[in-house]
Amino acid sequence: MATTESTEGTSGPKRIGAPAAMRHAAAQLAQMLQCEPGSVSALRGTDDGWSADVEIVEIPRIPDTSSVMASYRVRLDHQGELMEYERTRRYSRGQIDR
């Protein structure tokens, strides 16, 4: 017979999984900035939730490779709600890091 225990109140709220955290980070940032989401380039679990680096299309251009992209660091709580964000980098889509 299997039993379950409630962890509520003992260890805090349960953390959402990494795939859900990635979706939440990209979607909430894109909604706030009213920009097209690019991708999540980094995701880290933290003591208070998640930290993600999200790439956003800030200025779409034609051709696509000349669009202006930005990298944002996003902090989410355990349930995936956006707590804070900051832009860490701006670059053209066609640019390659060296």
WOPE-V613186 format. One record per residue. N is the residue number from 1. RES is the residue in one letter. OMEGA is omega in whole degrees, -180 to 180 (999 if undefined). Layout:
BEGIN
n:res:omega
N:RES:OMEGA
N:RES:OMEGA
END
This chain:
BEGIN
n:res:omega
1:M:-179
2:A:176
3:T:177
4:T:179
5:E:175
6:S:178
7:T:-179
8:E:179
9:G:-179
10:T:-178
11:S:179
12:G:-177
13:P:178
14:K:-179
15:R:174
16:I:-180
17:G:-178
18:A:179
19:P:179
20:A:179
21:A:178
22:M:180
23:R:-180
24:H:-178
25:A:-178
26:A:-175
27:A:-177
28:Q:178
29:L:179
30:A:179
31:Q:-179
32:M:-176
33:L:-177
34:Q:179
35:C:177
36:E:178
37:P:176
38:G:-179
39:S:173
40:V:-175
41:S:178
42:A:178
43:L:179
44:R:172
45:G:178
46:T:179
47:D:-177
48:D:177
49:G:-177
50:W:170
51:S:-178
52:A:171
53:D:-175
54:V:177
55:E:-176
56:I:172
57:V:-179
58:E:-180
59:I:179
60:P:180
61:R:174
62:I:2
63:P:-177
64:D:-177
65:T:178
66:S:177
67:S:178
68:V:-179
69:M:174
70:A:176
71:S:-180
72:Y:171
73:R:-175
74:V:173
75:R:178
76:L:173
77:D:-178
78:H:-179
79:Q:178
80:G:178
81:E:-179
82:L:178
83:M:178
84:E:176
85:Y:174
86:E:177
87:R:-178
88:T:-176
89:R:174
90:R:-176
91:Y:176
92:S:-175
93:R:-178
94:G:-177
95:Q:178
96:I:176
97:D:178
98:R:999
END
